[in-house]
Every structure is written in C-alpha cells, then in structure tokens.
Amino acid sequence: MTNMQFTMTLAFILSISGLAMHRTHLVSALLCIETMMLALFMFLVLLAQNTELTTNALFPMALLTFSACEASTGLAILVASTRTHASDHLKTMNLLQC
C-alpha cells in the first residue's frame, strides 16, 4: 500500500468515525459525508491512473457528479430545517413530521 492510498484510507476512516461520534449538528454530518465522498473520489482517481484503462476514467466523474448532487440536496435540507426549526441540531428534527 502506497503512502497516498494509506492517506485516502485514513481520511475515509476518520470521516466515518467523525460521523459516528459527532452527530449533533447537520452541518458536521454533511461535512463528514462530503469528506467520505472526496476520499473515494481521490482513491478512484489513483486507481484510474495506476491501471491506465479508459473505462476506469468514467468512475471518478460519475462519483463527482453524485457528490455534487448530494451536496446540493444536503444544503437544501439544511436551509429548510433551519427555517422550520430555527437550528440545525439533529435531535430537534423529527423525520416523521412534515
């Protein structure tokens, strides 16, 4: 395992542990999810560079597109929850209420 692969794996594991331990604010949860997506993106870019196949070059772009959609959806949920509940605490939000 190279140094860069170890760094990407460590970033992914740290973001998972951050998501598991610090779930008080929606912003911190969204940042942890975004860090996981960026670590996966960098790992797929490294994989595409090491294998030098043209088919592997499409996977990072698809993941980047999915990450942008996830970020915009997360920010929309953040704005909606802040307007309705006046905070971004996850404990104040009830998913069963509309």
N, CA, C and O atoms as a printed pandas DataFrame, in Angstrom:
     atom_number atom_name residue_name chain_id  residue_number  x_coord  y_coord  z_coord
0              1         N          MET        A               1    0.848   -1.172    0.000
1              2        CA          MET        A               1    0.000    0.000    0.000
2              3         C          MET        A               1    0.894    1.235    0.000
3              4         O          MET        A               1    1.783    1.379    0.839
4              5         N          THR        A               2    0.641    2.113   -0.949
5              6        CA          THR        A               2    1.458    3.317   -1.047
6              7         C          THR        A               2    1.041    4.328    0.013
7              8         O          THR        A               2    0.040    4.155    0.708
8              9         N          ASN        A               3    1.817    5.363    0.113
9             10        CA          ASN        A               3    1.552    6.411    1.098
10            11         C          ASN        A               3    0.253    7.145    0.780
11            12         O          ASN        A               3   -0.495    7.496    1.692
12            13         N          MET        A               4   -0.023    7.380   -0.495
13            14        CA          MET        A               4   -1.244    8.085   -0.882
14            15         C          MET        A               4   -2.477    7.231   -0.624
15            16         O          MET        A               4   -3.499    7.751   -0.176
16            17         N          GLN        A               5   -2.404    5.946   -0.893
17            18        CA          GLN        A               5   -3.539    5.065   -0.611
18            19         C          GLN        A               5   -3.807    4.981    0.884
19            20         O          GLN        A               5   -4.959    4.943    1.316
20            21         N          PHE        A               6   -2.738    4.954    1.670
21            22        CA          PHE        A               6   -2.904    4.944    3.121
22            23         C          PHE        A               6   -3.560    6.234    3.608
23            24         O          PHE        A               6   -4.398    6.205    4.510
24            25         N          THR        A               7   -3.182    7.364    3.014
25            26        CA          THR        A               7   -3.767    8.646    3.397
26            27         C          THR        A               7   -5.246    8.706    3.046
27            28         O          THR        A               7   -6.049    9.202    3.837
28            29         N          MET        A               8   -5.615    8.208    1.873
29            30        CA          MET        A               8   -7.023    8.221    1.470
30            31         C          MET        A               8   -7.856    7.274    2.344
31            32         O          MET        A               8   -8.994    7.585    2.695
32            33         N          THR        A               9   -7.289    6.134    2.685
33            34        CA          THR        A               9   -7.994    5.189    3.564
34            35         C          THR        A               9   -8.158    5.780    4.958
35            36         O          THR        A               9   -9.209    5.633    5.580
36            37         N          LEU        A              10   -7.130    6.441    5.440
37            38        CA          LEU        A              10   -7.206    7.072    6.755
38            39         C          LEU        A              10   -8.228    8.206    6.768
39            40         O          LEU        A              10   -8.954    8.369    7.749
40            41         N          ALA        A              11   -8.295    8.991    5.690
41            42        CA          ALA        A              11   -9.287   10.070    5.606
42            43         C          ALA        A              11  -10.705    9.505    5.598
43            44         O          ALA        A              11  -11.604   10.070    6.221
44            45         N          PHE        A              12  -10.901    8.405    4.902
45            46        CA          PHE        A              12  -12.224    7.784    4.864
46            47         C          PHE        A              12  -12.608    7.248    6.242
47            48         O          PHE        A              12  -13.742    7.438    6.683
48            49         N          ILE        A              13  -11.689    6.591    6.918
49            50        CA          ILE        A              13  -11.975    6.030    8.244
50            51         C          ILE        A              13  -12.220    7.138    9.262
51            52         O          ILE        A              13  -13.101    7.013   10.112
52            53         N          LEU        A              14  -11.448    8.217    9.183
53            54        CA          LEU        A              14  -11.658    9.338   10.097
54            55         C          LEU        A              14  -13.000   10.027    9.864
55            56         O          LEU        A              14  -13.641   10.471   10.816
56            57         N          SER        A              15  -13.422   10.118    8.626
57            58        CA          SER        A              15  -14.719   10.739    8.366
58            59         C          SER        A              15  -15.868    9.851    8.833
59            60         O          SER        A              15  -16.889   10.358    9.297
60            61         N          ILE        A              16  -15.716    8.531    8.717
61            62        CA          ILE        A              16  -16.739    7.628    9.249
62            63         C          ILE        A              16  -16.814    7.730   10.767
63            64         O          ILE        A              16  -17.902    7.761   11.342
64            65         N          SER        A              17  -15.658    7.780   11.409
65            66        CA          SER        A              17  -15.667    7.898   12.873
66            67         C          SER        A              17  -16.188    9.262   13.314
67            68         O          SER        A              17  -16.853    9.355   14.346
68            69         N          GLY        A              18  -15.909   10.302   12.572
69            70        CA          GLY        A              18  -16.465   11.618   12.874
70            71         C          GLY        A              18  -17.967   11.651   12.718
71            72         O          GLY        A              18  -18.660   12.306   13.496
72            73         N          LEU        A              19  -18.475   10.953   11.722
73            74        CA          LEU        A              19  -19.920   10.878   11.532
74            75         C          LEU        A              19  -20.577   10.068   12.640
75            76         O          LEU        A              19  -21.691   10.382   13.061
76            77         N          ALA        A              20  -19.902    9.037   13.112
77            78        CA          ALA        A              20  -20.473    8.203   14.173
78            79         C          ALA        A              20  -20.426    8.892   15.533
79            80         O          ALA        A              20  -21.321    8.694   16.354
80            81         N          MET        A              21  -19.400    9.693   15.781
81            82        CA          MET        A              21  -19.231   10.267   17.115
82            83         C          MET        A              21  -19.874   11.643   17.289
83            84         O          MET        A              21  -20.426   11.937   18.350
84            85         N          HIS        A              22  -19.809   12.470   16.278
85            86        CA          HIS        A              22  -20.270   13.850   16.412
86            87         C          HIS        A              22  -21.509   14.077   15.555
87            88         O          HIS        A              22  -21.434   14.670   14.479
88            89         N          ARG        A              23  -22.643   13.600   16.044
89            90        CA          ARG        A              23  -23.888   13.759   15.292
90            91         C          ARG        A              23  -24.804   14.768   15.966
91            92         O          ARG        A              23  -25.988   14.487   16.150
92            93         N          THR        A              24  -24.292   15.927   16.338
93            94        CA          THR        A              24  -25.153   16.919   16.973
94            95         C          THR        A              24  -25.699   17.915   15.959
95            96         O          THR        A              24  -26.864   18.306   16.045
96            97         N          HIS        A              25  -24.885   18.328   15.009
97            98        CA          HIS        A              25  -25.313   19.310   14.015
98            99         C          HIS        A              25  -25.386   18.672   12.633
99           100         O          HIS        A              25  -24.633   17.754   12.307
100          101         N          LEU        A              26  -26.308   19.182   11.840
101          102        CA          LEU        A              26  -26.450   18.688   10.469
102          103         C          LEU        A              26  -25.250   19.085    9.618
103          104         O          LEU        A              26  -24.850   18.338    8.725
104          105         N          VAL        A              27  -24.678   20.244    9.884
105          106        CA          VAL        A              27  -23.527   20.704    9.098
106          107         C          VAL        A              27  -22.334   19.768    9.287
107          108         O          VAL        A              27  -21.644   19.446    8.320
108          109         N          SER        A              28  -22.083   19.329   10.523
109          110        CA          SER        A              28  -20.951   18.431   10.758
110          111         C          SER        A              28  -21.188   17.065   10.109
111          112         O          SER        A              28  -20.248   16.448    9.608
112          113         N          ALA        A              29  -22.425   16.593   10.114
113          114        CA          ALA        A              29  -22.730   15.332    9.448
114          115         C          ALA        A              29  -22.536   15.456    7.936
115          116         O          ALA        A              29  -21.998   14.549    7.301
116          117         N          LEU        A              30  -22.970   16.570    7.364
117          118        CA          LEU        A              30  -22.792   16.777    5.919
118          119         C          LEU        A              30  -21.318   16.900    5.545
119          120         O          LEU        A              30  -20.905   16.414    4.493
120          121         N          LEU        A              31  -20.530   17.540    6.390
121          122        CA          LEU        A              31  -19.095   17.650    6.111
122          123         C          LEU        A              31  -18.401   16.299    6.178
123          124         O          LEU        A              31  -17.497   16.026    5.388
124          125         N          CYS        A              32  -18.816   15.451    7.114
125          126        CA          CYS        A              32  -18.228   14.107    7.193
126          127         C          CYS        A              32  -18.592   13.279    5.961
127          128         O          CYS        A              32  -17.751   12.556    5.426
128          129         N          ILE        A              33  -19.828   13.383    5.517
129          130        CA          ILE        A              33  -20.245   12.655    4.312
130          131         C          ILE        A              33  -19.503   13.174    3.090
131          132         O          ILE        A              33  -19.112   12.395    2.221
132          133         N          GLU        A              34  -19.307   14.480    3.018
133          134        CA          GLU        A              34  -18.569   15.054    1.888
134          135         C          GLU        A              34  -17.105   14.632    1.909
135          136         O          GLU        A              34  -16.510   14.427    0.851
136          137         N          THR        A              35  -16.520   14.499    3.087
137          138        CA          THR        A              35  -15.147   14.021    3.195
138          139         C          THR        A              35  -15.032   12.575    2.738
139          140         O          THR        A              35  -14.051   12.203    2.093
140          141         N          MET        A              36  -16.025   11.760    3.067
141          142        CA          MET        A              36  -16.026   10.378    2.588
142          143         C          MET        A              36  -16.097   10.331    1.070
143          144         O          MET        A              36  -15.400    9.536    0.439
144          145         N          MET        A              37  -16.930   11.174    0.482
145          146        CA          MET        A              37  -17.054   11.186   -0.975
146          147         C          MET        A              37  -15.754   11.666   -1.634
147          148         O          MET        A              37  -15.350   11.126   -2.664
148          149         N          LEU        A              38  -15.109   12.663   -1.057
149          150        CA          LEU        A              38  -13.849   13.145   -1.632
150          151         C          LEU        A              38  -12.729   12.121   -1.498
151          152         O          LEU        A              38  -11.890   12.000   -2.389
152          153         N          ALA        A              39  -12.711   11.384   -0.389
153          154        CA          ALA        A              39  -11.710   10.333   -0.238
154          155         C          ALA        A              39  -11.937    9.226   -1.262
155          156         O          ALA        A              39  -10.980    8.716   -1.843
156          157         N          LEU        A              40  -13.189    8.852   -1.486
157          158        CA          LEU        A              40  -13.492    7.857   -2.517
158          159         C          LEU        A              40  -13.133    8.363   -3.904
159          160         O          LEU        A              40  -12.641    7.601   -4.737
160          161         N          PHE        A              41  -13.376    9.650   -4.160
161          162        CA          PHE        A              41  -13.034   10.231   -5.452
162          163         C          PHE        A              41  -11.526   10.177   -5.692
163          164         O          PHE        A              41  -11.076    9.783   -6.768
164          165         N          MET        A              42  -10.752   10.574   -4.687
165          166        CA          MET        A              42   -9.301   10.534   -4.837
166          167         C          MET        A              42   -8.784    9.110   -5.004
167          168         O          MET        A              42   -7.846    8.869   -5.764
168          169         N          PHE        A              43   -9.397    8.169   -4.293
169          170        CA          PHE        A              43   -8.983    6.780   -4.431
170          171         C          PHE        A              43   -9.298    6.249   -5.835
171          172         O          PHE        A              43   -8.500    5.507   -6.408
172          173         N          LEU        A              44  -10.452    6.625   -6.389
173          174        CA          LEU        A              44  -10.781    6.195   -7.752
174          175         C          LEU        A              44   -9.883    6.857   -8.791
175          176         O          LEU        A              44   -9.554    6.241   -9.804
176          177         N          VAL        A              45   -9.487    8.093   -8.554
177          178        CA          VAL        A              45   -8.548    8.757   -9.467
178          179         C          VAL        A              45   -7.198    8.053   -9.443
179          180         O          VAL        A              45   -6.579    7.843  -10.486
180          181         N          LEU        A              46   -6.746    7.689   -8.242
181          182        CA          LEU        A              46   -5.484    6.947   -8.142
182          183         C          LEU        A              46   -5.581    5.586   -8.836
183          184         O          LEU        A              46   -4.635    5.150   -9.492
184          185         N          LEU        A              47   -6.711    4.931   -8.690
185          186        CA          LEU        A              47   -6.915    3.647   -9.355
186          187         C          LEU        A              47   -6.921    3.800  -10.872
187          188         O          LEU        A              47   -6.351    2.973  -11.583
188          189         N          ALA        A              48   -7.561    4.852  -11.367
189          190        CA          ALA        A              48   -7.591    5.077  -12.810
190          191         C          ALA        A              48   -6.205    5.409  -13.349
191          192         O          ALA        A              48   -5.869    5.019  -14.468
192          193         N          GLN        A              49   -5.402    6.117  -12.577
193          194        CA          GLN        A              49   -4.046    6.435  -13.028
194          195         C          GLN        A              49   -3.145    5.214  -13.004
195          196         O          GLN        A              49   -2.307    5.041  -13.889
196          197         N          ASN        A              50   -3.310    4.374  -12.007
197          198        CA          ASN        A              50   -2.434    3.206  -11.902
198          199         C          ASN        A              50   -2.767    2.136  -12.926
199          200         O          ASN        A              50   -1.858    1.476  -13.429
200          201         N          THR        A              51   -4.036    1.941  -13.253
201          202        CA          THR        A              51   -4.392    0.893  -14.211
202          203         C          THR        A              51   -4.310    1.376  -15.646
203          204         O          THR        A              51   -4.121    0.566  -16.554
204          205         N          GLU        A              52   -4.444    2.660  -15.872
205          206        CA          GLU        A              52   -4.368    3.277  -17.196
206          207         C          GLU        A              52   -5.368    2.688  -18.186
207          208         O          GLU        A              52   -5.059    2.529  -19.367
208          209         N          LEU        A              53   -6.553    2.369  -17.708
209          210        CA          LEU        A              53   -7.631    1.925  -18.581
210          211         C          LEU        A              53   -8.596    3.078  -18.820
211          212         O          LEU        A              53   -8.846    3.873  -17.914
212          213         N          THR        A              54   -9.134    3.176  -20.014
213          214        CA          THR        A              54  -10.046    4.273  -20.310
214          215         C          THR        A              54  -11.401    4.074  -19.655
215          216         O          THR        A              54  -12.115    5.047  -19.413
216          217         N          THR        A              55  -11.768    2.831  -19.362
217          218        CA          THR        A              55  -13.066    2.598  -18.730
218          219         C          THR        A              55  -13.069    3.039  -17.266
219          220         O          THR        A              55  -14.117    3.408  -16.737
220          221         N          ASN        A              56  -11.921    3.006  -16.615
221          222        CA          ASN        A              56  -11.845    3.440  -15.224
222          223         C          ASN        A              56  -11.861    4.950  -15.080
223          224         O          ASN        A              56  -12.030    5.457  -13.971
224          225         N          ALA        A              57  -11.690    5.678  -16.170
225          226        CA          ALA        A              57  -11.697    7.136  -16.096
226          227         C          ALA        A              57  -13.103    7.691  -15.916
227          228         O          ALA        A              57  -13.256    8.842  -15.507
228          229         N          LEU        A              58  -14.129    6.905  -16.210
229          230        CA          LEU        A              58  -15.502    7.389  -16.079
230          231         C          LEU        A              58  -16.024    7.301  -14.647
231          232         O          LEU        A              58  -16.915    8.065  -14.277
232          233         N          PHE        A              59  -15.499    6.401  -13.845
233          234        CA          PHE        A              59  -15.986    6.223  -12.485
234          235         C          PHE        A              59  -15.766    7.447  -11.599
235          236         O          PHE        A              59  -16.685    7.815  -10.868
236          237         N          PRO        A              60  -14.591    8.106  -11.622
237          238        CA          PRO        A              60  -14.444    9.315  -10.793
238          239         C          PRO        A              60  -15.388   10.434  -11.206
239          240         O          PRO        A              60  -15.867   11.182  -10.354
240          241         N          MET        A              61  -15.662   10.559  -12.495
241          242        CA          MET        A              61  -16.575   11.616  -12.938
242          243         C          MET        A              61  -18.008   11.344  -12.494
243          244         O          MET        A              61  -18.735   12.268  -12.129
244          245         N          ALA        A              62  -18.410   10.083  -12.524
245          246        CA          ALA        A              62  -19.744    9.736  -12.047
246          247         C          ALA        A              62  -19.855    9.970  -10.546
247          248         O          ALA        A              62  -20.885   10.447  -10.070
248          249         N          LEU        A              63  -18.813    9.641   -9.799
249          250        CA          LEU        A              63  -18.820    9.867   -8.357
250          251         C          LEU        A              63  -18.808   11.356   -8.037
251          252         O          LEU        A              63  -19.463   11.783   -7.086
252          253         N          LEU        A              64  -18.085   12.146   -8.803
253          254        CA          LEU        A              64  -18.057   13.587   -8.599
254          255         C          LEU        A              64  -19.419   14.207   -8.874
255          256         O          LEU        A              64  -19.834   15.126   -8.168
256          257         N          THR        A              65  -20.116   13.717   -9.887
257          258        CA          THR        A              65  -21.460   14.191  -10.180
258          259         C          THR        A              65  -22.419   13.825   -9.055
259          260         O          THR        A              65  -23.240   14.643   -8.639
260          261         N          PHE        A              66  -22.314   12.605   -8.569
261          262        CA          PHE        A              66  -23.149   12.178   -7.454
262          263         C          PHE        A              66  -22.851   12.991   -6.202
263          264         O          PHE        A              66  -23.766   13.309   -5.442
264          265         N          SER        A              67  -21.596   13.330   -5.979
265          266        CA          SER        A              67  -21.202   14.119   -4.820
266          267         C          SER        A              67  -21.768   15.534   -4.902
267          268         O          SER        A              67  -22.189   16.087   -3.887
268          269         N          ALA        A              68  -21.782   16.117   -6.079
269          270        CA          ALA        A              68  -22.355   17.461   -6.237
270          271         C          ALA        A              68  -23.859   17.445   -5.989
271          272         O          ALA        A              68  -24.400   18.362   -5.371
272          273         N          CYS        A              69  -24.527   16.412   -6.468
273          274        CA          CYS        A              69  -25.970   16.287   -6.212
274          275         C          CYS        A              69  -26.249   16.078   -4.734
275          276         O          CYS        A              69  -27.216   16.624   -4.202
276          277         N          GLU        A              70  -25.418   15.299   -4.070
277          278        CA          GLU        A              70  -25.579   15.054   -2.633
278          279         C          GLU        A              70  -25.345   16.325   -1.842
279          280         O          GLU        A              70  -26.056   16.585   -0.871
280          281         N          ALA        A              71  -24.374   17.114   -2.230
281          282        CA          ALA        A              71  -24.091   18.357   -1.517
282          283         C          ALA        A              71  -25.223   19.358   -1.685
283          284         O          ALA        A              71  -25.603   20.027   -0.724
284          285         N          SER        A              72  -25.760   19.470   -2.873
285          286        CA          SER        A              72  -26.865   20.414   -3.085
286          287         C          SER        A              72  -28.121   19.972   -2.343
287          288         O          SER        A              72  -28.845   20.812   -1.807
288          289         N          THR        A              73  -28.389   18.682   -2.302
289          290        CA          THR        A              73  -29.534   18.175   -1.553
290          291         C          THR        A              73  -29.347   18.391   -0.056
291          292         O          THR        A              73  -30.289   18.768    0.641
292          293         N          GLY        A              74  -28.143   18.154    0.436
293          294        CA          GLY        A              74  -27.852   18.378    1.850
294          295         C          GLY        A              74  -27.988   19.828    2.245
295          296         O          GLY        A              74  -28.509   20.127    3.320
296          297         N          LEU        A              75  -27.531   20.740    1.402
297          298        CA          LEU        A              75  -27.679   22.157    1.701
298          299         C          LEU        A              75  -29.133   22.602    1.654
299          300         O          LEU        A              75  -29.547   23.464    2.428
300          301         N          ALA        A              76  -29.907   22.016    0.748
301          302        CA          ALA        A              76  -31.340   22.339    0.704
302          303         C          ALA        A              76  -32.052   21.856    1.966
303          304         O          ALA        A              76  -32.915   22.552    2.501
304          305         N          ILE        A              77  -31.692   20.673    2.437
305          306        CA          ILE        A              77  -32.263   20.167    3.697
306          307         C          ILE        A              77  -31.821   21.040    4.866
307          308         O          ILE        A              77  -32.608   21.295    5.778
308          309         N          LEU        A              78  -30.580   21.497    4.850
309          310        CA          LEU        A              78  -30.079   22.363    5.910
310          311         C          LEU        A              78  -30.852   23.677    5.955
311          312         O          LEU        A              78  -31.245   24.124    7.032
312          313         N          VAL        A              79  -31.070   24.289    4.816
313          314        CA          VAL        A              79  -31.803   25.551    4.769
314          315         C          VAL        A              79  -33.253   25.348    5.199
315          316         O          VAL        A              79  -33.795   26.160    5.948
316          317         N          ALA        A              80  -33.878   24.280    4.734
317          318        CA          ALA        A              80  -35.268   24.014    5.111
318          319         C          ALA        A              80  -35.401   23.735    6.603
319          320         O          ALA        A              80  -36.338   24.217    7.239
320          321         N          SER        A              81  -34.489   22.972    7.162
321          322        CA          SER        A              81  -34.576   22.668    8.598
322          323         C          SER        A              81  -34.259   23.894    9.449
323          324         O          SER        A              81  -34.831   24.061   10.526
324          325         N          THR        A              82  -33.358   24.750    8.981
325          326        CA          THR        A              82  -33.048   25.963    9.725
326          327         C          THR        A              82  -34.233   26.919    9.705
327          328         O          THR        A              82  -34.500   27.592   10.700
328          329         N          ARG        A              83  -34.933   26.987    8.607
329          330        CA          ARG        A              83  -36.110   27.856    8.534
330          331         C          ARG        A              83  -37.264   27.340    9.378
331          332         O          ARG        A              83  -37.981   28.133    9.987
332          333         N          THR        A              84  -37.457   26.032    9.426
333          334        CA          THR        A              84  -38.597   25.498   10.162
334          335         C          THR        A              84  -38.302   25.293   11.641
335          336         O          THR        A              84  -39.177   25.548   12.470
336          337         N          HIS        A              85  -37.103   24.842   12.006
337          338        CA          HIS        A              85  -36.782   24.526   13.393
338          339         C          HIS        A              85  -35.879   25.561   14.051
339          340         O          HIS        A              85  -35.627   25.460   15.252
340          341         N          ALA        A              86  -35.392   26.529   13.329
341          342        CA          ALA        A              86  -34.529   27.611   13.816
342          343         C          ALA        A              86  -33.168   27.120   14.323
343          344         O          ALA        A              86  -32.464   27.866   15.004
344          345         N          SER        A              87  -32.796   25.898   14.007
345          346        CA          SER        A              87  -31.456   25.398   14.337
346          347         C          SER        A              87  -31.151   24.214   13.433
347          348         O          SER        A              87  -32.015   23.707   12.719
348          349         N          ASP        A              88  -29.895   23.793   13.487
349          350        CA          ASP        A              88  -29.510   22.639   12.686
350          351         C          ASP        A              88  -29.179   21.434   13.555
351          352         O          ASP        A              88  -28.487   20.519   13.110
352          353         N          HIS        A              89  -29.667   21.427   14.787
353          354        CA          HIS        A              89  -29.454   20.271   15.660
354          355         C          HIS        A              89  -30.257   19.085   15.140
355          356         O          HIS        A              89  -31.427   19.220   14.782
356          357         N          LEU        A              90  -29.617   17.936   15.106
357          358        CA          LEU        A              90  -30.290   16.745   14.589
358          359         C          LEU        A              90  -31.332   16.210   15.553
359          360         O          LEU        A              90  -32.263   15.523   15.132
360          361         N          LYS        A              91  -31.195   16.513   16.851
361          362        CA          LYS        A              91  -32.157   15.994   17.824
362          363         C          LYS        A              91  -33.484   16.750   17.773
363          364         O          LYS        A              91  -34.510   16.214   18.191
364          365         N          THR        A              92  -33.483   17.996   17.262
365          366        CA          THR        A              92  -34.729   18.756   17.185
366          367         C          THR        A              92  -35.557   18.369   15.978
367          368         O          THR        A              92  -36.752   18.661   15.931
368          369         N          MET        A              93  -34.954   17.724   15.012
369          370        CA          MET        A              93  -35.685   17.347   13.807
370          371         C          MET        A              93  -36.316   15.974   13.980
371          372         O          MET        A              93  -35.662   15.034   14.431
372          373         N          ASN        A              94  -37.560   15.866   13.629
373          374        CA          ASN        A              94  -38.252   14.594   13.644
374          375         C          ASN        A              94  -38.577   14.241   12.205
375          376         O          ASN        A              94  -39.261   15.002   11.522
376          377         N          LEU        A              95  -38.106   13.120   11.744
377          378        CA          LEU        A              95  -38.287   12.750   10.336
378          379         C          LEU        A              95  -39.716   12.331   10.023
379          380         O          LEU        A              95  -40.103   12.276    8.856
380          381         N          LEU        A              96  -40.511   12.034   11.061
381          382        CA          LEU        A              96  -41.868   11.589   10.805
382          383         C          LEU        A              96  -42.830   12.759   10.594
383          384         O          LEU        A              96  -43.940   12.554   10.103
384          385         N          GLN        A              97  -42.431   13.972   10.950
385          386        CA          GLN        A              97  -43.276   15.129   10.750
386          387         C          GLN        A              97  -42.921   15.799    9.432
387          388         O          GLN        A              97  -41.766   15.783    9.005
388          389         N          CYS        A              98  -43.916   16.383    8.799
389          390        CA          CYS        A              98  -43.667   17.115    7.551
390          391         C          CYS        A              98  -43.661   18.599    7.792
391          392         O          CYS        A              98  -43.468   19.376    6.857
